[in-house]
């Protein structure tokens, strides 16, 4: 339901797709396709892999395959693990694929790739995707500390390219939940102007009509109607609520599909300047990750899968437990985790990926009331046991922050991002912030040691005064906030890649701003200008209770 406003779900469920190759992005691609609900009805995923057994190289730098898959047939192991994500996915190892099937190639070094409709490749510091045929590969890029993060970005981009190529994106008014798009064009003086004046994305029609005697009848009965598109001042497109179908009848309703778009060639790198040297392993690092949902799940799993001399990762999340609606994009959880504490279950899953990492989970809210205590400047008082427990959690998180080398920001509201901005600026450590909304995503790299802009430089002073959560539990009118796995995997992977680049001593070469537009198949990074040294310190002392200056 949370991705139906973005994709035509039955097109995905009936899609036939062949995946060929065993490059580092193949597991990430399969995870994204499975979480999208691909091939869960009449479709099929055809794996065209060799008959060899899974090796240590196959298990490195990813988190779909498990240690117990070592020495098992690689294809059978991949099929089993995709089934763990969603048993409804029809997937099999097939060396002969029916003609006309959409083919995605993810060739490993030295592996024959044949022909393909879409291909993807991971280099030493770059990701490439494009339309077929697959170009000839040069010298194979040796795996390094960036390879898992780049593979995550590549897998997400390939899954997004599949969506675009299938024409599975919705271009007309999004219809979600109990609403059914009827494509009713309604003309009434001032209706479009009044709808825009409400500043609602999906205003209810009866709330914007000036005429008190204006009604819409459906089968002779008044019905609530929702505006889905404002055409101009006097014209809108509306939809009606779904009504139960009479017994013995079947109704199929299709939203407006986008025509299948050709794959656009794309090259992405976390760097904006040449000369960066990426080591084989990430140095021993302490990281605090705030948010263990869509972005935090992918970014945290990639960090755990990254070869490192030592990883100390503190996972913070405010949600009490894993819920069913998390499962379409939050890669750390399965149906068996529903009802379990999210931060602690995330740590358990990350420990399975990297048993040698130092991991801990803290369930707490990061807000303006706790920022001074997090810095060690103030102590929360009170004898109430609940207050004492919260004080202990804040003290634990504060110690982790003060010892951290960097912070990953993956929350669901702007004010928490600003508090993290305040903390990292005071501590002088990098903050890598990510956000997604449907098929749009952004990553900001804020490094005070590199004169990188802080979040207020990027987003404006209003970021400090916006506590509203943009959560998967929120709705816009009757519709859930749209969320999808491709955006989460890509933006979470970009966060991990830029963080690793920072931690490997390449801050001066890192692109500080990255923009993702999935519908257009675009991911671009920019170095961006540095901060205004005279202005930026004032951002740290904003009064969040004051009115926004006019």
C-alpha positions as CSV (number, residue, x, y, z in Angstrom):
1,X,0.0,0.0,0.0
2,X,2.9,2.4,0.7
3,X,4.3,2.0,-2.8
4,X,1.1,1.8,-4.8
5,X,1.0,5.5,-5.2
6,X,4.3,5.3,-7.1
7,X,4.2,2.0,-9.0
8,X,1.7,-0.2,-10.7
9,X,2.0,-3.2,-8.5
10,X,0.4,-5.8,-10.7
11,X,2.9,-4.9,-13.5
12,X,5.7,-5.8,-11.0
13,X,3.9,-8.9,-9.8
14,X,3.5,-10.2,-13.4
15,X,7.0,-9.2,-14.6
16,X,9.4,-11.7,-16.0
17,X,13.0,-10.6,-15.4
18,X,16.3,-12.4,-16.0
19,X,19.3,-11.6,-13.8
20,X,22.7,-12.6,-15.1
21,X,26.1,-12.3,-13.5
22,X,27.6,-12.5,-10.0
23,X,29.0,-9.0,-9.7
24,X,29.0,-7.4,-6.2
25,X,25.7,-5.6,-6.9
26,X,23.7,-8.8,-7.7
27,X,22.6,-9.5,-4.1
28,X,21.5,-5.9,-3.6
29,X,19.5,-6.0,-6.8
30,X,17.7,-9.2,-5.8
31,X,16.9,-7.8,-2.4
32,X,15.3,-4.6,-3.9
33,X,13.3,-6.7,-6.5
34,X,12.0,-9.0,-3.8
35,X,11.0,-6.1,-1.5
36,X,9.2,-4.4,-4.4
37,X,7.0,-7.5,-4.8
38,X,8.4,-8.4,-8.2
39,X,7.3,-11.8,-9.7
40,X,4.8,-12.5,-6.9
41,X,1.9,-13.4,-9.1
42,X,2.3,-14.6,-12.7
43,X,5.8,-13.3,-13.2
44,X,9.2,-15.0,-12.5
45,X,12.8,-14.0,-11.7
46,X,15.2,-16.1,-13.8
47,X,18.7,-16.4,-12.3
48,X,21.3,-17.1,-14.9
49,X,24.3,-18.0,-12.8
50,X,27.0,-20.6,-13.0
51,X,26.7,-23.9,-11.3
52,X,29.7,-23.2,-9.0
53,X,29.6,-23.2,-5.2
54,X,29.4,-20.1,-3.1
55,X,32.8,-18.8,-2.0
56,X,34.1,-16.4,0.6
57,X,34.3,-13.7,-2.1
58,X,30.5,-14.2,-2.7
59,X,29.8,-13.8,1.0
60,X,32.0,-10.7,1.4
61,X,30.6,-7.2,1.1
62,X,26.9,-8.1,1.2
63,X,24.3,-9.3,3.6
64,X,21.8,-11.5,1.6
65,X,23.9,-14.6,1.7
66,X,24.7,-16.1,5.1
67,X,27.8,-18.0,6.3
68,X,25.9,-21.3,6.2
69,X,25.6,-20.8,2.4
70,X,29.3,-21.3,1.9
71,X,30.1,-24.2,-0.4
72,X,26.4,-24.5,-1.3
73,X,25.5,-24.1,-5.0
74,X,25.4,-20.3,-5.5
75,X,22.2,-20.2,-7.5
76,X,20.3,-22.3,-5.0
77,X,21.6,-20.2,-2.1
78,X,20.4,-17.0,-3.8
79,X,16.9,-18.5,-4.5
80,X,16.6,-19.6,-0.8
81,X,17.6,-16.2,0.6
82,X,15.2,-14.3,-1.8
83,X,12.5,-16.6,-0.5
84,X,13.4,-15.6,3.1
85,X,12.5,-12.0,2.1
86,X,9.2,-12.9,0.5
87,X,8.1,-16.6,-0.1
88,X,5.7,-15.4,-2.7
89,X,8.5,-14.5,-5.2
90,X,8.7,-16.9,-8.1
91,X,12.4,-17.4,-8.5
92,X,14.5,-20.1,-10.0
93,X,17.9,-20.9,-11.6
94,X,17.3,-21.0,-15.4
95,X,20.0,-21.3,-17.9
96,X,17.5,-21.1,-20.8
97,X,15.2,-18.0,-20.6
98,X,12.2,-17.4,-22.8
99,X,12.8,-14.8,-25.5
100,X,11.7,-11.3,-24.9
101,X,12.4,-11.4,-21.1
102,X,13.8,-8.2,-19.7
103,X,17.5,-9.0,-18.8
104,X,19.7,-7.3,-16.2
105,X,23.4,-8.0,-16.3
106,X,25.6,-7.6,-13.3
107,X,28.9,-9.2,-14.5
108,X,31.7,-9.9,-12.1
109,X,35.3,-9.3,-13.2
110,X,36.2,-11.6,-16.1
111,X,32.7,-13.0,-16.3
112,X,31.0,-13.2,-19.7
113,X,28.0,-10.9,-19.7
114,X,26.4,-11.6,-23.0
115,X,23.7,-9.2,-24.1
116,X,21.3,-7.4,-21.8
117,X,18.7,-4.7,-21.7
118,X,20.2,-3.1,-18.6
119,X,23.6,-3.5,-17.1
120,X,25.4,-2.3,-14.0
121,X,29.0,-2.3,-12.9
122,X,31.0,-1.4,-9.7
123,X,34.4,0.2,-10.1
124,X,37.1,1.2,-7.6
125,X,35.2,4.4,-6.8
126,X,32.4,4.6,-9.3
127,X,29.0,3.0,-10.2
128,X,27.9,2.7,-13.8
129,X,24.6,1.6,-15.2
130,X,23.3,1.8,-18.7
131,X,21.3,0.2,-21.6
132,X,22.4,-2.9,-23.4
133,X,24.5,-4.2,-24.9
134,X,27.0,-4.5,-22.1
135,X,30.2,-2.6,-23.0
136,X,33.5,-4.4,-22.9
137,X,35.1,-4.3,-19.4
138,X,38.6,-3.0,-18.9
139,X,40.8,-4.1,-16.1
140,X,38.8,-5.5,-13.2
141,X,38.5,-3.2,-10.2
142,X,39.9,-4.8,-7.0
143,X,37.5,-4.8,-4.1
144,X,38.1,-2.0,-1.5
145,X,36.5,-0.3,1.5
146,X,33.9,1.4,-0.8
147,X,32.8,-1.7,-2.7
148,X,29.8,-2.7,-0.5
149,X,28.4,0.8,-0.5
150,X,28.9,1.2,-4.2
151,X,27.3,-2.2,-4.8
152,X,24.3,-1.1,-2.7
153,X,23.9,2.1,-4.8
154,X,24.3,0.1,-8.0
155,X,21.7,-2.6,-7.0
156,X,19.1,0.1,-6.1
157,X,19.7,2.0,-9.4
158,X,19.3,-1.2,-11.4
159,X,16.0,-2.0,-9.6
160,X,14.8,1.6,-10.3
161,X,15.8,1.2,-14.0
162,X,13.7,-2.0,-14.1
163,X,10.7,0.0,-12.8
164,X,11.3,2.7,-15.4
165,X,11.8,0.2,-18.2
166,X,8.7,-1.8,-17.3
167,X,6.6,1.4,-17.3
168,X,5.5,0.5,-13.8
169,X,5.5,4.1,-12.6
170,X,2.3,6.0,-12.0
171,X,2.1,9.3,-13.9
172,X,-1.5,10.3,-13.2
173,X,-3.1,11.2,-9.9
174,X,-1.9,8.7,-7.3
175,X,-4.7,6.6,-5.9
176,X,-4.1,4.9,-2.6
177,X,-6.0,3.1,0.2
178,X,-9.7,3.1,-0.3
179,X,-9.7,5.6,-3.1
180,X,-10.3,4.7,-6.8
181,X,-9.3,7.0,-9.6
182,X,-12.3,7.7,-11.9
183,X,-10.6,10.4,-14.0
184,X,-13.5,12.7,-13.4
185,X,-12.9,16.2,-14.7
186,X,-14.8,18.7,-12.7
187,X,-15.3,22.3,-13.8
188,X,-16.6,24.8,-11.3
189,X,-15.8,28.5,-10.9
190,X,-12.9,28.9,-8.5
191,X,-12.6,25.3,-7.4
192,X,-8.9,24.9,-8.4
193,X,-8.0,28.3,-6.8
194,X,-9.7,27.3,-3.6
195,X,-8.0,23.9,-3.6
196,X,-4.6,25.5,-3.9
197,X,-5.4,27.9,-1.1
198,X,-6.0,25.1,1.3
199,X,-2.3,24.1,0.9
200,X,-3.3,20.4,1.2
201,X,-1.9,17.8,-1.2
202,X,-5.2,15.9,-1.2
203,X,-8.0,18.2,0.0
204,X,-11.5,16.8,0.4
205,X,-13.7,18.3,-2.2
206,X,-16.5,19.4,0.2
207,X,-14.0,21.4,2.2
208,X,-13.0,23.7,-0.7
209,X,-16.3,24.4,-2.5
210,X,-17.8,27.8,-1.8
211,X,-21.3,26.8,-3.0
212,X,-23.2,25.3,0.0
213,X,-25.6,23.5,-2.3
214,X,-23.0,21.8,-4.5
215,X,-23.0,18.0,-4.2
216,X,-21.6,15.1,-6.2
217,X,-23.9,12.0,-6.4
218,X,-22.7,8.5,-7.0
219,X,-25.5,6.1,-7.8
220,X,-27.9,8.8,-6.6
221,X,-26.2,9.1,-3.2
222,X,-24.0,12.0,-2.0
223,X,-20.3,10.9,-1.8
224,X,-17.1,12.4,-0.4
225,X,-14.8,13.3,-3.3
226,X,-11.1,13.9,-3.3
227,X,-9.2,16.3,-5.5
228,X,-6.1,14.6,-7.0
229,X,-5.0,17.2,-9.6
230,X,-5.5,20.9,-9.8
231,X,-5.6,21.7,-13.6
232,X,-6.2,25.5,-13.3
233,X,-8.4,27.9,-11.3
234,X,-11.6,26.4,-12.5
235,X,-10.8,22.7,-13.3
236,X,-9.7,19.8,-11.2
237,X,-9.5,16.0,-11.5
238,X,-11.3,14.1,-8.7
239,X,-11.5,10.5,-7.4
240,X,-14.2,8.7,-5.4
241,X,-13.9,6.3,-2.5
242,X,-14.0,2.6,-3.3
243,X,-17.4,0.9,-2.8
244,X,-17.9,-2.8,-2.2
245,X,-18.4,-4.6,-5.4
246,X,-21.7,-6.5,-5.7
247,X,-21.5,-10.2,-5.0
248,X,-20.3,-12.3,-7.9
249,X,-18.6,-9.4,-9.8
250,X,-14.9,-8.6,-10.2
251,X,-13.6,-5.1,-10.8
252,X,-10.0,-4.3,-11.9
253,X,-8.8,-0.8,-11.6
254,X,-5.6,0.4,-13.1
255,X,-3.9,3.7,-12.4
256,X,-2.3,5.7,-15.2
257,X,0.9,4.0,-16.2
258,X,4.0,5.8,-17.5
259,X,5.2,4.5,-20.8
260,X,8.3,2.4,-20.4
261,X,11.3,4.7,-20.4
262,X,14.7,3.7,-21.9
263,X,17.5,3.3,-19.4
264,X,19.7,6.4,-19.1
265,X,23.5,5.9,-18.9
266,X,24.6,7.0,-15.5
267,X,27.9,7.2,-13.7
268,X,28.1,8.2,-10.0
269,X,30.9,8.5,-7.5
270,X,31.1,9.8,-3.9
271,X,34.0,12.1,-5.0
272,X,33.9,15.4,-6.7
273,X,37.7,15.6,-7.2
274,X,40.2,13.1,-8.5
275,X,43.2,11.7,-6.7
276,X,41.3,10.0,-3.8
277,X,43.0,6.9,-2.7
278,X,40.6,4.3,-1.3
279,X,42.2,1.7,1.0
280,X,41.3,-2.0,1.1
281,X,39.8,-1.6,4.5
282,X,38.0,1.1,6.5
283,X,40.1,2.2,9.5
284,X,38.8,1.5,13.0
285,X,35.9,3.9,13.4
286,X,33.2,4.9,15.9
287,X,29.9,5.8,14.3
288,X,26.5,6.8,15.8
289,X,23.6,6.1,13.5
290,X,20.3,7.9,14.3
291,X,17.4,6.1,12.7
292,X,17.1,2.4,12.1
293,X,14.4,2.5,9.5
294,X,14.6,2.6,5.7
295,X,17.8,4.7,5.3
296,X,19.5,3.6,8.5
297,X,18.8,-0.1,7.7
298,X,20.6,0.0,4.4
299,X,23.4,2.3,5.5
300,X,24.0,0.4,8.7
301,X,24.0,-3.0,6.9
302,X,26.4,-1.7,4.3
303,X,28.8,-0.4,7.1
304,X,28.6,-3.8,8.8
305,X,29.4,-5.5,5.5
306,X,32.4,-3.2,4.9
307,X,35.9,-4.6,5.5
308,X,37.2,-2.7,8.5
309,X,39.9,-2.8,11.1
310,X,37.2,-2.3,13.7
311,X,33.7,-0.9,13.7
312,X,31.9,0.5,16.8
313,X,28.4,1.3,15.8
314,X,25.7,2.8,18.1
315,X,22.2,2.5,16.7
316,X,19.5,4.9,17.9
317,X,15.8,4.7,17.1
318,X,12.7,6.2,18.7
319,X,10.2,3.6,17.4
320,X,9.1,1.0,20.0
321,X,8.8,-2.0,17.7
322,X,9.0,-3.3,14.2
323,X,5.6,-3.0,12.4
324,X,4.3,-4.7,9.2
325,X,4.3,-1.5,7.2
326,X,8.1,-1.3,7.7
327,X,8.8,-4.4,5.6
328,X,8.5,-2.9,2.0
329,X,11.9,-1.1,2.4
330,X,13.5,-1.6,5.8
331,X,16.0,-4.3,4.9
332,X,17.0,-5.3,8.5
333,X,13.6,-6.8,9.3
334,X,11.4,-9.6,8.2
335,X,7.9,-10.7,9.2
336,X,9.3,-12.7,12.1
337,X,10.5,-9.4,13.7
338,X,7.1,-7.7,13.9
339,X,6.5,-6.6,17.5
340,X,10.2,-6.7,18.5
341,X,12.0,-3.5,19.7
342,X,13.4,-2.0,16.5
343,X,16.8,-0.6,17.8
344,X,17.7,-3.9,19.5
345,X,16.5,-6.1,16.6
346,X,18.6,-3.9,14.2
347,X,21.7,-4.5,16.4
348,X,21.0,-8.3,16.4
349,X,20.8,-8.4,12.6
350,X,23.9,-6.2,12.2
351,X,25.8,-8.6,14.5
352,X,24.9,-11.4,12.2
353,X,26.4,-9.5,9.3
354,X,29.5,-8.6,11.3
355,X,30.1,-10.6,14.4
356,X,33.3,-8.8,15.2
357,X,31.7,-5.3,15.4
358,X,31.0,-3.5,18.7
359,X,27.3,-2.8,18.5
360,X,24.7,-1.4,20.8
361,X,21.1,-0.2,20.4
362,X,19.4,2.7,22.3
363,X,15.7,3.4,22.0
364,X,15.2,7.0,22.7
365,X,14.1,10.4,21.2
366,X,16.8,12.9,20.3
367,X,15.3,16.4,20.7
368,X,16.1,19.9,21.9
369,X,15.4,19.0,25.5
370,X,18.3,16.4,25.6
371,X,21.0,18.2,23.5
372,X,22.8,19.8,26.4
373,X,22.9,16.6,28.4
374,X,24.1,14.7,25.3
375,X,27.1,17.2,25.3
376,X,27.7,16.6,29.0
377,X,26.7,20.2,29.8
378,X,23.5,19.5,31.8
379,X,22.0,16.7,33.9
380,X,18.4,15.6,33.7
381,X,16.9,15.8,37.2
382,X,14.1,13.8,38.8
383,X,13.6,10.7,41.0
384,X,10.9,9.1,38.9
385,X,12.1,5.7,37.6
386,X,11.0,6.5,34.1
387,X,13.1,9.7,34.2
388,X,16.0,7.8,35.6
389,X,15.8,5.3,32.8
390,X,15.6,8.0,30.2
391,X,18.6,9.8,31.8
392,X,20.6,6.6,31.6
393,X,19.8,6.2,27.9
394,X,20.7,9.8,27.2
395,X,24.0,9.4,29.2
396,X,24.8,6.3,27.1
397,X,24.1,8.1,23.9
398,X,26.0,11.2,24.9
399,X,29.1,9.1,25.7
400,X,28.8,7.4,22.3
401,X,28.5,10.8,20.5
402,X,31.4,12.4,22.3
403,X,33.6,9.4,21.3
404,X,32.3,9.2,17.7
405,X,34.3,9.9,14.5
406,X,31.1,10.6,12.6
407,X,27.3,10.6,12.7
408,X,24.8,9.1,10.2
409,X,21.5,11.1,10.3
410,X,18.5,9.0,9.2
411,X,15.6,10.4,11.2
412,X,12.0,11.2,10.1
413,X,11.8,14.9,11.1
414,X,13.8,18.1,10.5
415,X,14.2,19.1,14.2
416,X,16.0,15.9,15.1
417,X,18.3,16.6,12.1
418,X,19.0,20.1,13.4
419,X,19.8,18.7,16.9
420,X,22.3,16.3,15.3
421,X,23.7,19.3,13.4
422,X,24.1,21.2,16.6
423,X,25.8,18.2,18.3
424,X,28.2,17.4,15.5
425,X,29.2,21.0,15.0
426,X,30.0,21.4,18.7
427,X,32.0,18.1,18.6
428,X,33.8,19.0,15.3
429,X,32.9,15.7,13.5
430,X,31.2,15.0,10.2
431,X,27.4,14.6,9.9
432,X,26.1,12.7,6.8
433,X,22.4,13.4,6.5
434,X,19.9,11.6,4.2
435,X,16.3,11.9,3.4
436,X,13.8,10.4,0.9
437,X,10.3,11.2,-0.3
438,X,8.9,8.8,-2.9
439,X,11.4,8.7,-5.8
440,X,13.3,11.8,-4.6
441,X,16.3,11.7,-2.2
442,X,19.0,13.9,-0.9
443,X,22.3,13.5,1.0
444,X,24.2,16.3,2.7
445,X,27.8,15.8,3.9
446,X,28.4,18.4,6.7
447,X,32.0,18.3,7.8
448,X,33.1,21.3,10.0
449,X,36.8,20.1,9.6
450,X,36.5,20.6,5.9
451,X,34.5,23.9,6.0
452,X,31.4,22.0,4.7
453,X,28.1,23.7,5.2
454,X,26.0,22.8,8.2
455,X,22.4,21.6,7.8
456,X,21.0,25.1,8.4
457,X,23.3,26.4,5.6
458,X,21.7,23.8,3.4
459,X,18.1,23.8,4.5
460,X,17.5,27.2,6.1
461,X,16.8,28.2,9.7
462,X,13.3,26.7,9.6
463,X,14.9,23.3,10.0
464,X,15.4,24.0,13.7
465,X,11.7,24.7,14.1
466,X,10.0,21.8,12.3
467,X,9.4,18.9,14.7
468,X,6.7,17.3,12.4
469,X,7.5,13.6,11.7
470,X,7.4,12.5,8.1
471,X,6.8,8.9,9.2
472,X,5.6,5.8,7.4
473,X,2.8,5.9,10.0
474,X,1.6,9.3,8.7
475,X,-1.0,9.9,6.1
476,X,-1.7,12.7,3.6
477,X,-5.5,12.8,3.6
478,X,-6.5,9.2,3.3
479,X,-3.2,8.1,1.7
480,X,0.0,6.8,3.4
481,X,3.2,8.6,2.8
482,X,4.7,7.0,-0.3
483,X,7.9,5.0,0.4
484,X,9.8,2.5,-1.7
485,X,12.9,0.3,-1.4
486,X,14.8,1.6,-4.4
487,X,15.1,5.1,-3.0
488,X,16.0,3.8,0.5
489,X,18.8,1.5,-0.9
490,X,20.3,4.2,-3.1
491,X,20.2,7.0,-0.6
492,X,21.3,4.8,2.3
493,X,24.1,3.5,0.1
494,X,25.2,7.0,-0.8
495,X,25.2,7.9,2.9
496,X,27.5,4.9,3.6
497,X,29.8,5.6,0.7
498,X,30.3,9.3,1.6
499,X,30.8,8.4,5.2
500,X,33.4,5.8,4.3
501,X,35.1,8.3,2.0
502,X,35.3,10.7,4.9
503,X,36.6,8.1,7.4
504,X,39.4,7.0,4.9
505,X,40.9,10.5,4.9
506,X,39.3,11.8,1.6
507,X,37.1,14.6,3.0
508,X,38.7,17.2,0.7
509,X,37.6,15.2,-2.4
510,X,34.1,14.2,-1.2
511,X,31.0,15.6,-3.0
512,X,29.0,17.3,-0.3
513,X,25.6,17.2,-1.9
514,X,23.9,14.3,-3.8
515,X,20.5,14.4,-5.4
516,X,18.5,11.4,-6.6
517,X,15.5,11.5,-9.0
518,X,14.3,8.0,-9.6
519,X,11.6,8.8,-12.1
520,X,14.2,10.5,-14.3
521,X,16.9,7.9,-13.5
522,X,19.3,10.5,-12.2
523,X,21.8,10.5,-9.3
524,X,24.3,13.4,-9.2
525,X,26.9,14.6,-6.7
526,X,28.4,18.1,-6.3
527,X,31.3,19.4,-4.3
528,X,29.3,22.5,-3.4
529,X,30.6,25.7,-1.9
530,X,32.0,25.9,1.7
531,X,30.3,27.6,4.6
532,X,30.3,31.3,5.3
533,X,32.6,31.5,8.3
534,X,31.0,34.7,9.5
535,X,27.4,33.5,9.4
536,X,27.5,29.8,10.1
537,X,28.3,29.9,13.9
538,X,25.1,31.7,14.5
539,X,23.2,28.6,13.3
540,X,24.2,26.7,16.4
541,X,22.4,29.1,18.7
542,X,19.0,29.4,17.1
543,X,16.1,29.9,19.6
544,X,13.7,27.1,18.6
545,X,10.9,28.7,20.6
546,X,11.1,32.0,18.8
547,X,8.9,33.0,15.8
548,X,10.5,32.5,12.4
549,X,11.8,36.0,11.3
550,X,9.8,37.5,8.5
